Amino acid sequence: MANVQNTIVEHRLSAEGADPLLLAGVNDANVQELARLGGCRAILRGDHLILSGELAAVERCVPVAQHMIELARLRVPFDASDIARFVEDRGAAGEEGAVYRREAHRIALPGSRKVITPKSEGQREYLDAMATHDIVVSIGPAGTGKTYLAVASAVDALYKKKVRRIILARPAVEAGESLGFLPGDLQEKVDPYLRPLYDALEDMMPAERVRRALEAGTMEIAPLAYMRGRTLSDAVVILDEAQNATTMQMKMFLTRLGLNSRTVITGDKTQIDLMRREESGLLEIERILRGIEGIAFVYLEAADVIRHRLVKDIIRAYESAFGEESG
């Protein structure tokens, strides 16, 4: 119950059963960030999270603090960088059952301590779509987790033996995969363009395990052109940076789908590097494949950005200055 003294109130929230380190963060970083963003004072004392300050500020912080406590009770990891998203999305965070819906999408990867959970409603919808559709097209700006969550879902399916392999593909370079001007053999030429996919895998699995899986063919990372003429069965197939696939390359890729396979296509319409924007296969499938049963389109927005907080502001600034379709 709040005790009112002039305009200052104090509100005590029970944190019983919550992991105190998860809740407070390292060096109390989580509660300090809550206080900074919400404009109130926040202290974790025993089994209570105490909020104090002006009434409006405390009311603003209460649903966010409750959400943090529930996550800490469920042992769902979060850190100070997530608090801004909780504050911004406090209405959704306060919905009954929201935390438990998020918990249902936990991906715990064997061999590492990493537990991957959706950090926004858009990401939850994205994981939902990948669990229930054979083809998922994820469109959104940088930093929204398009590639990362697709790779996490694929690794989870592989560990659970739902599929036998993971295939990750990217257009090797802009507008047609012209690699001749680069030094080195073919693998050395394409590796720089595929590096983000290696990074995502190595963030979820020990590097040695990634190496063995690549050598055994359980995982494959290749330029999009390598998909031609193949049938990709019993696999999760991910096409990253799909905005730079031409219409013919996109058709070729989509028709590789074999039995017991799922496809995830990710792209950012504001980052098309093709000489002619209208040749983007991502724009074409958005127009012609919508409404087909088994295909889902998921749109992520600036609110779903999980990188540095400034990335979200930068994306919004560009949208405001140049419009959504700029790039």
C-alpha positions in Angstrom: 0.0 0.0 0.0 1.4 3.4 -0.9 2.1 5.9 1.9 1.5 9.5 0.7 3.5 12.3 2.1 2.9 15.5 0.1 3.6 14.3 -3.5 6.0 11.6 -2.4 4.9 8.0 -2.3 6.5 4.7 -1.4 5.4 1.4 -3.0 6.7 -2.1 -1.8 6.5 -5.0 -4.2 7.0 -8.5 -2.9 10.0 -10.1 -4.6 9.7 -13.4 -2.7 10.9 -16.3 -4.8 12.7 -14.1 -7.3 16.4 -14.7 -8.0 17.9 -11.6 -6.4 20.9 -11.4 -8.7 18.7 -11.7 -11.8 16.4 -9.1 -10.5 18.9 -6.5 -9.3 21.5 -7.2 -11.9 25.3 -7.0 -11.5 26.1 -4.2 -9.2 22.4 -3.4 -9.0 22.5 -2.3 -12.7 18.9 -3.4 -13.4 17.2 -1.5 -10.5 19.4 1.5 -11.2 18.3 1.6 -14.8 14.7 1.3 -13.8 15.1 4.2 -11.4 16.9 6.3 -14.1 14.3 5.6 -16.8 11.2 5.8 -14.6 12.3 8.8 -12.6 11.8 7.2 -9.2 14.1 5.6 -6.5 14.4 1.8 -6.6 16.0 -0.3 -3.9 16.0 -4.1 -3.5 15.8 -4.8 0.2 15.3 -8.4 1.3 12.2 -9.8 -0.3 10.9 -6.4 -1.4 11.6 -4.1 -4.3 10.9 -0.6 -2.9 9.9 2.2 -5.3 9.6 5.8 -4.0 9.2 9.2 -5.6 6.5 11.3 -7.1 3.2 9.5 -7.6 3.3 9.6 -11.4 6.9 8.3 -11.5 6.1 5.4 -9.1 3.0 4.5 -11.1 5.1 4.4 -14.2 7.6 2.1 -12.6 5.3 -0.4 -10.9 4.2 -2.5 -13.9 7.8 -2.6 -15.1 9.1 -3.7 -11.7 6.4 -6.4 -11.5 7.5 -7.7 -14.9 11.1 -7.8 -13.7 10.1 -9.7 -10.6 8.1 -12.3 -12.5 11.0 -12.9 -14.9 13.4 -13.3 -12.0 11.0 -15.8 -10.4 11.0 -17.8 -13.6 14.8 -17.6 -13.9 14.4 -15.9 -17.3 17.6 -13.8 -17.8 17.5 -10.1 -18.6 19.9 -7.2 -18.1 20.0 -3.4 -17.9 19.8 -3.1 -21.7 16.3 -4.7 -21.6 14.8 -2.3 -19.0 14.2 0.5 -21.6 12.2 -1.9 -23.6 10.2 -2.9 -20.5 9.5 0.7 -19.8 8.4 1.5 -23.3 6.2 -1.6 -23.6 5.0 -1.5 -20.0 1.3 -2.0 -21.1 2.2 -5.3 -22.8 4.5 -6.2 -19.9 1.6 -5.8 -17.5 -0.8 -8.0 -19.4 -1.9 -11.1 -17.6 0.1 -14.1 -18.7 2.6 -12.1 -20.9 5.5 -13.4 -18.9 4.3 -17.0 -19.2 3.8 -16.7 -22.9 7.4 -15.5 -23.1 8.5 -18.4 -20.9 6.9 -20.8 -23.3 9.3 -19.7 -26.0 12.5 -20.3 -24.0 15.3 -21.9 -26.0 17.8 -23.6 -23.7 20.8 -24.7 -25.8 22.8 -27.8 -24.6 26.5 -27.2 -24.3 26.1 -23.6 -23.2 24.5 -21.7 -20.4 22.6 -19.5 -22.9 18.8 -19.3 -22.6 17.3 -17.4 -25.5 13.9 -15.8 -25.0 11.9 -13.3 -27.0 12.5 -9.8 -25.7 9.5 -8.1 -27.4 6.0 -9.0 -28.6 7.3 -8.9 -32.2 9.9 -11.4 -31.4 7.4 -13.7 -29.6 5.2 -13.6 -32.8 8.3 -14.4 -34.8 9.1 -17.5 -32.8 5.4 -18.5 -32.9 5.4 -18.3 -36.7 8.6 -20.4 -37.0 7.0 -23.1 -34.8 3.8 -23.3 -36.8 4.6 -22.5 -40.4 6.8 -24.2 -43.1 7.9 -20.9 -44.6 8.4 -17.7 -42.5 9.4 -14.4 -44.0 10.8 -12.0 -41.4 11.1 -8.3 -42.5 12.5 -5.6 -40.2 15.4 -3.3 -39.5 18.9 -4.2 -38.2 19.1 -5.3 -34.6 15.6 -6.9 -34.3 16.9 -10.4 -34.0 15.7 -11.7 -37.4 18.8 -13.8 -38.1 19.7 -14.6 -34.4 16.3 -16.0 -33.5 16.1 -18.0 -36.8 19.5 -19.6 -36.1 18.5 -20.3 -32.4 15.2 -21.9 -33.6 17.2 -24.0 -36.1 19.8 -25.1 -33.6 17.0 -26.1 -31.1 15.3 -28.2 -33.8 18.6 -29.9 -34.6 19.3 -30.7 -31.0 15.8 -32.1 -30.5 16.3 -34.2 -33.7 13.3 -32.6 -35.5 15.6 -32.2 -38.5 19.0 -33.6 -39.5 20.7 -30.5 -40.6 20.8 -26.7 -40.8 21.5 -24.8 -44.0 22.3 -21.1 -43.8 22.6 -19.1 -47.1 23.2 -15.5 -48.0 23.6 -13.6 -51.3 27.4 -13.5 -51.3 27.6 -10.0 -52.5 25.3 -7.3 -53.8 23.6 -7.8 -57.2 24.7 -11.1 -58.5 27.5 -12.5 -56.3 30.5 -11.2 -58.4 33.4 -12.6 -56.4 36.2 -12.5 -59.0 37.8 -9.3 -57.8 38.4 -10.6 -54.3 41.8 -12.2 -53.4 42.1 -15.9 -52.3 40.3 -19.1 -53.2 36.5 -19.4 -53.4 36.1 -20.1 -49.7 38.2 -17.1 -48.8 36.2 -15.0 -51.2 32.8 -15.8 -49.7 33.7 -16.1 -46.0 33.5 -12.3 -45.3 29.9 -12.3 -46.5 29.0 -15.3 -44.5 30.7 -14.2 -41.3 27.6 -13.0 -39.5 26.1 -16.5 -39.8 29.2 -18.0 -38.2 29.0 -15.4 -35.5 25.4 -16.3 -34.7 26.2 -20.0 -34.5 29.3 -19.5 -32.4 27.3 -17.4 -29.9 25.0 -20.4 -29.3 27.4 -23.4 -29.5 31.0 -24.0 -28.5 33.3 -23.2 -31.5 34.6 -26.8 -31.6 31.1 -28.2 -31.9 30.4 -25.8 -34.7 33.5 -26.8 -36.5 32.7 -30.6 -36.2 29.1 -30.0 -37.4 30.3 -28.1 -40.4 32.8 -30.8 -41.2 30.2 -33.5 -40.9 27.7 -31.6 -43.0 25.2 -31.3 -40.1 25.5 -27.6 -40.7 26.2 -25.8 -43.9 26.9 -22.2 -44.5 27.0 -21.2 -48.2 26.4 -18.5 -50.8 22.9 -18.5 -52.2 24.2 -19.6 -55.6 25.2 -22.9 -54.1 21.5 -23.9 -53.6 20.8 -24.2 -57.3 19.9 -27.7 -58.4 19.5 -29.1 -54.9 16.6 -30.5 -52.9 16.9 -29.5 -49.3 15.1 -32.2 -47.2 14.9 -32.8 -43.5 16.4 -29.5 -42.7 15.9 -25.9 -41.5 17.0 -23.6 -44.3 17.6 -19.9 -43.6 18.1 -17.3 -46.2 19.6 -14.2 -44.6 19.9 -10.7 -46.2 17.2 -11.7 -48.6 16.6 -8.2 -49.8 19.7 -8.6 -51.9 18.5 -11.8 -53.6 17.2 -11.2 -57.1 13.7 -12.4 -58.2 15.2 -15.4 -60.0 17.4 -16.3 -57.1 14.5 -16.1 -54.7 12.3 -18.4 -56.9 15.2 -20.8 -57.2 15.7 -20.8 -53.4 12.0 -21.3 -52.5 11.7 -24.2 -54.9 14.5 -26.1 -53.1 12.2 -27.0 -50.2 12.0 -30.7 -49.6 10.2 -33.1 -47.3 10.3 -32.3 -43.5 12.0 -29.0 -44.1 11.3 -25.5 -42.9 12.5 -22.2 -44.5 13.1 -18.9 -42.8 13.8 -15.8 -45.0 15.1 -12.6 -43.3 15.6 -9.2 -44.8 15.5 -5.5 -44.4 13.7 -3.5 -47.2 15.6 -0.4 -46.3 19.0 -2.0 -47.1 18.6 -3.2 -50.7 22.0 -3.0 -52.4 20.9 -4.2 -55.9 21.4 -1.9 -58.8 17.7 -1.8 -59.4 15.6 -1.9 -56.3 12.6 -3.5 -58.0 14.7 -6.6 -58.8 14.7 -7.6 -55.1 13.1 -11.0 -54.6 12.1 -10.0 -51.1 9.8 -7.3 -52.4 8.4 -9.7 -54.9 7.5 -12.5 -52.6 5.9 -9.9 -50.2 3.5 -9.1 -53.0 2.8 -12.5 -54.6 3.0 -15.1 -51.7 0.9 -13.3 -49.2 -2.2 -15.4 -48.2 -0.8 -18.8 -49.1 -1.5 -21.3 -46.3 1.7 -22.4 -44.5 3.6 -19.1 -45.3 3.8 -16.4 -42.6 5.0 -12.8 -42.9 6.3 -11.3 -39.7 7.2 -7.6 -39.5 9.6 -6.4 -36.8 9.9 -2.7 -36.0 12.2 -0.3 -34.1 10.5 -1.3 -30.9 11.9 -4.9 -31.4 15.5 -3.7 -31.6 17.7 -5.5 -29.0 21.1 -3.8 -29.7 22.4 -0.7 -28.1 19.5 1.6 -27.1 20.8 4.2 -29.6 20.2 1.8 -32.6 16.5 2.1 -32.0 16.7 5.9 -32.0 18.9 5.9 -35.1 16.4 3.7 -37.0 13.5 6.0 -36.1 15.5 9.1 -37.1 16.1 7.7 -40.5 12.5 6.7 -40.9 11.4 10.2 -39.9 13.9 11.8 -42.3 13.6 9.6 -45.3 10.6 7.4 -44.9 10.3 3.7 -44.3 11.4 2.7 -47.8 14.7 4.6 -47.7 18.0 2.8 -47.5 
